[in-house]
């Protein structure tokens, strides 16, 4: 799901303003999933709705600038999770 949100964000950044149908067509993601991703991105204030379609916000660029660090931290967290051995 996170991957889908980032794909949608990438397309908004590169093609703003962009609507749901165009996003669905360009990404080959069903429109109901695009709509959900847009809602999540809007709640995080990374995009905003406008009459012609989704647009970026003042929070988008700082998020993108930090994205590599956030992903690196996520990778470390996942590795730490794998080290937890639960007896089966």
DONUKOL-848176 format. One record per residue (C-alpha): residue number from 0; residue in one letter; x, y, z. Coordinates in nm, 4 decimals. Last residue first. Example, Ala and Ser with C-alpha at 12.3 -4.5 7.8 and 13.67 -1.06 7.14 Angstrom:
2
<seq->1&type->s&xx->1.3670&yy->-0.1060&zz->0.7140> .
<seq->0&type->a&xx->1.2300&yy->-0.4500&zz->0.7800> .
//
This chain:
88
<seq->87&type->x&xx->0.6236&yy->-2.1671&zz->1.6722> .
<seq->86&type->x&xx->0.8709&yy->-1.9858&zz->1.8913> .
<seq->85&type->x&xx->0.8891&yy->-1.6150&zz->1.8200> .
<seq->84&type->x&xx->1.2279&yy->-1.4925&zz->1.7099> .
<seq->83&type->x&xx->1.2568&yy->-1.1170&zz->1.6900> .
<seq->82&type->x&xx->1.5492&yy->-1.0604&zz->1.4541> .
<seq->81&type->x&xx->1.3143&yy->-1.0160&zz->1.1565> .
<seq->80&type->x&xx->1.1624&yy->-0.7131&zz->1.3285> .
<seq->79&type->x&xx->1.5053&yy->-0.5517&zz->1.3565> .
<seq->78&type->x&xx->1.5533&yy->-0.5938&zz->0.9822> .
<seq->77&type->x&xx->1.2154&yy->-0.4253&zz->0.9248> .
<seq->76&type->x&xx->1.3150&yy->-0.1311&zz->1.1433> .
<seq->75&type->x&xx->1.6452&yy->-0.0928&zz->0.9591> .
<seq->74&type->x&xx->1.4638&yy->-0.0898&zz->0.6237> .
<seq->73&type->x&xx->1.2181&yy->0.1689&zz->0.7568> .
<seq->72&type->x&xx->1.5052&yy->0.3933&zz->0.8645> .
<seq->71&type->x&xx->1.6549&yy->0.3718&zz->0.5154> .
<seq->70&type->x&xx->1.3116&yy->0.4519&zz->0.3676> .
<seq->69&type->x&xx->1.2778&yy->0.7616&zz->0.5866> .
<seq->68&type->x&xx->1.6284&yy->0.8752&zz->0.4943> .
<seq->67&type->x&xx->1.5526&yy->0.8357&zz->0.1225> .
<seq->66&type->x&xx->1.2232&yy->1.0239&zz->0.1646> .
<seq->65&type->x&xx->1.3653&yy->1.3302&zz->0.3389> .
<seq->64&type->x&xx->1.3799&yy->1.5541&zz->0.0282> .
<seq->63&type->x&xx->1.0452&yy->1.4117&zz->-0.0846> .
<seq->62&type->x&xx->0.8852&yy->1.5130&zz->0.2453> .
<seq->61&type->x&xx->1.0393&yy->1.8621&zz->0.2299> .
<seq->60&type->x&xx->0.9061&yy->1.9004&zz->-0.1289> .
<seq->59&type->x&xx->0.5494&yy->1.7886&zz->-0.0476> .
<seq->58&type->x&xx->0.4819&yy->1.9990&zz->0.2614> .
<seq->57&type->x&xx->0.4197&yy->2.3238&zz->0.0684> .
<seq->56&type->x&xx->0.1434&yy->2.1410&zz->-0.1147> .
<seq->55&type->x&xx->0.1227&yy->1.9349&zz->-0.4339> .
<seq->54&type->x&xx->-0.1810&yy->1.9305&zz->-0.6597> .
<seq->53&type->x&xx->-0.4677&yy->1.6853&zz->-0.7171> .
<seq->52&type->x&xx->-0.7189&yy->1.7665&zz->-0.9883> .
<seq->51&type->x&xx->-0.8668&yy->2.0444&zz->-1.2064> .
<seq->50&type->x&xx->-1.1006&yy->2.1694&zz->-0.9288> .
<seq->49&type->x&xx->-0.8351&yy->2.1358&zz->-0.6576> .
<seq->48&type->x&xx->-0.7619&yy->1.8718&zz->-0.3960> .
<seq->47&type->x&xx->-0.4455&yy->1.9063&zz->-0.1938> .
<seq->46&type->x&xx->-0.1361&yy->1.6913&zz->-0.1715> .
<seq->45&type->x&xx->0.1246&yy->1.6038&zz->0.0925> .
<seq->44&type->x&xx->-0.1028&yy->1.7196&zz->0.3747> .
<seq->43&type->x&xx->-0.0904&yy->1.3760&zz->0.5420> .
<seq->42&type->x&xx->-0.4704&yy->1.3648&zz->0.5178> .
<seq->41&type->x&xx->-0.4344&yy->1.4584&zz->0.1490> .
<seq->40&type->x&xx->-0.1924&yy->1.1732&zz->0.0878> .
<seq->39&type->x&xx->-0.4370&yy->0.9339&zz->0.2565> .
<seq->38&type->x&xx->-0.7313&yy->1.0606&zz->0.0499> .
<seq->37&type->x&xx->-0.5259&yy->1.0442&zz->-0.2703> .
<seq->36&type->x&xx->-0.4329&yy->0.6852&zz->-0.1892> .
<seq->35&type->x&xx->-0.8006&yy->0.5974&zz->-0.1371> .
<seq->34&type->x&xx->-0.9037&yy->0.7598&zz->-0.4665> .
<seq->33&type->x&xx->-0.6235&yy->0.5793&zz->-0.6509> .
<seq->32&type->x&xx->-0.7487&yy->0.2518&zz->-0.5009> .
<seq->31&type->x&xx->-1.1049&yy->0.3208&zz->-0.6221> .
<seq->30&type->x&xx->-0.9633&yy->0.4242&zz->-0.9621> .
<seq->29&type->x&xx->-0.7906&yy->0.0903&zz->-1.0200> .
<seq->28&type->x&xx->-0.4117&yy->0.1275&zz->-1.0582> .
<seq->27&type->x&xx->-0.2830&yy->0.1166&zz->-1.4170> .
<seq->26&type->x&xx->-0.0509&yy->0.4058&zz->-1.3240> .
<seq->25&type->x&xx->-0.1301&yy->0.6296&zz->-1.6221> .
<seq->24&type->x&xx->-0.4970&yy->0.5296&zz->-1.6519> .
<seq->23&type->x&xx->-0.5687&yy->0.5443&zz->-1.2801> .
<seq->22&type->x&xx->-0.3937&yy->0.8793&zz->-1.2495> .
<seq->21&type->x&xx->-0.5885&yy->1.0122&zz->-1.5503> .
<seq->20&type->x&xx->-0.9157&yy->0.8947&zz->-1.3965> .
<seq->19&type->x&xx->-0.8345&yy->1.0367&zz->-1.0534> .
<seq->18&type->x&xx->-0.7396&yy->1.3827&zz->-1.1718> .
<seq->17&type->x&xx->-0.4056&yy->1.5535&zz->-1.2204> .
<seq->16&type->x&xx->-0.2923&yy->1.9077&zz->-1.1464> .
<seq->15&type->x&xx->-0.0105&yy->1.8331&zz->-1.1335> .
<seq->14&type->x&xx->0.1803&yy->1.5996&zz->-1.3642> .
<seq->13&type->x&xx->0.5215&yy->1.5213&zz->-1.2113> .
<seq->12&type->x&xx->0.4362&yy->1.5821&zz->-0.8461> .
<seq->11&type->x&xx->0.0955&yy->1.4140&zz->-0.8822> .
<seq->10&type->x&xx->0.2549&yy->1.1182&zz->-1.0579> .
<seq->9&type->x&xx->0.5148&yy->1.0740&zz->-0.7841> .
<seq->8&type->x&xx->0.2463&yy->1.0997&zz->-0.5146> .
<seq->7&type->x&xx->0.0471&yy->0.8218&zz->-0.6832> .
<seq->6&type->x&xx->0.3543&yy->0.5976&zz->-0.6984> .
<seq->5&type->x&xx->0.4312&yy->0.6807&zz->-0.3345> .
<seq->4&type->x&xx->0.0793&yy->0.5870&zz->-0.2240> .
<seq->3&type->x&xx->0.1004&yy->0.2624&zz->-0.4217> .
<seq->2&type->x&xx->0.4308&yy->0.1661&zz->-0.2597> .
<seq->1&type->x&xx->0.2845&yy->0.2363&zz->0.0839> .
<seq->0&type->x&xx->0.0000&yy->0.0000&zz->0.0000> .
//
